[in-house]
Amino acid sequence: MNYNEIAKLVMSRLVATKDGGMGNPEDHMNLSTWEWPQGVAVYAMMKVYLTTRSESDLEDIRSWYAAHIERGLPVRNINTTAPMLALTLLYEETHDETYRPLIEDWANWVMTGLPRTQEGGFQHITTHDINEEQLWDDTLFMTVLFLYRAGVALGRRDWREEAKYQFLLHIKYLHAQKTGLWYHGFCFIGRHHFGEAYWARGNSWFTAGAVDFLEWLEQDEDTNNCVRVFILNAWREQCLKLVELQDKESGLWHTLLDHPDSYLETSASAAIAYGLLKGVRLGLLEDECRSAAELALKGVIAQIGEDGIVQGVSYGTPMGHDLDFYRTIPIQATAYGQGLTFLMLTEAMREQDIPN
């Protein structure tokens, strides 16, 4: 099975913007807007480039950012920060100084302009909602990874330390001690976990994001080993519980992880597969997790149509106040479904070592 060819097929379904035009903002299968679905996809594209060193891949990424920067970027919030992560990696790779002021300005906004919850958490403000005093598990992937990489790229220890603190704070309030899984959100007003849902894609943001964060912390001479061990233990506990809850027939996970009556969901399964595959490769997980990771890889690939569209992806999911809310989220092809599948395939491609 040629994972490189599958990855190309998956990404071919996303419309590039270098030819101009904003596209239809309601069409979630494109790269014509600057939001979190596109941020996920471009991050995966950047990971592929860093492996293949394909000049055409690099040019596609640079063209995407050039078009959006020229057009003007949207209002800043947690979700619109997501594309900044790949831009920071692009800056680290190319040393193109035109990117530096934007990275510095956006990171400064995260530090000083982004609303905070009690205890200094990043409030999950979005384009449409301020979500007062709310922590969401999505935030770590969408904003905190960028802040850390910006701190690496621009030599800002204070940004890196803030990113570490945000991981620790989100673990404190979202990691469930009884299960090792993650609640979708926590609100300091009333101090509750909303519907107390172990939502699959919410969990997968930590599975996929923390494994990258742990890899970066290994290279951070300023990191206290206790911080890394704390994050690693929370991540490993989650991964082992996810392996236990995996649907062994399909290789996928249910959208409510501990409720088999909820539908199997592909985007979360792809992100979980990425975390497991990379965790095994880095030696952070026992080799016994490899079989679950490979089963998930096959399961997600089985959801890719001949046209490259990833099936079985749940639509964007705001905070739910009961479990039925998650059961009824509609299925729709999306840029993040394509992007997370592509992200998973970046790990499969590493082992297959197929030239571009």
HELIX and SHEET records of a PDB file:
HELIX    1   1 TYR A    3  SER A   12  1                                  10    
HELIX    2   2 TRP A   36  THR A   52  1                                  17    
HELIX    3   3 GLU A   55  ARG A   71  1                                  17    
HELIX    4   4 ASN A   79  THR A   81  5                                   3    
HELIX    5   5 PRO A   83  THR A   94  1                                  12    
HELIX    6   6 ARG A  100  THR A  112  1                                  13    
HELIX    7   7 GLN A  118  GLY A  120  5                                   3    
HELIX    8   8 ASP A  138  THR A  139  1                                   2    
HELIX    9   9 LEU A  140  VAL A  144  3                                   5    
HELIX   10  10 LEU A  145  ALA A  153  1                                   9    
HELIX   11  11 ARG A  157  LEU A  174  1                                  18    
HELIX   12  12 ALA A  200  GLU A  218  1                                  19    
HELIX   13  13 ASN A  225  LEU A  245  1                                  21    
HELIX   14  14 THR A  266  ARG A  281  1                                  16    
HELIX   15  15 CYS A  289  ILE A  301  1                                  13    
HELIX   16  16 LEU A  323  ARG A  327  1                                   5    
HELIX   17  17 ALA A  335  GLN A  352  1                                  18    
SHEET    1   A 2 GLN A 134  TRP A 136  0                                        
SHEET    2   A 2 GLY A 185  CYS A 187 -1                                        
SHEET    1   B 2 TRP A 253  HIS A 254  0                                        
SHEET    2   B 2 LEU A 264  GLU A 265 -1                                        
END                                                                             
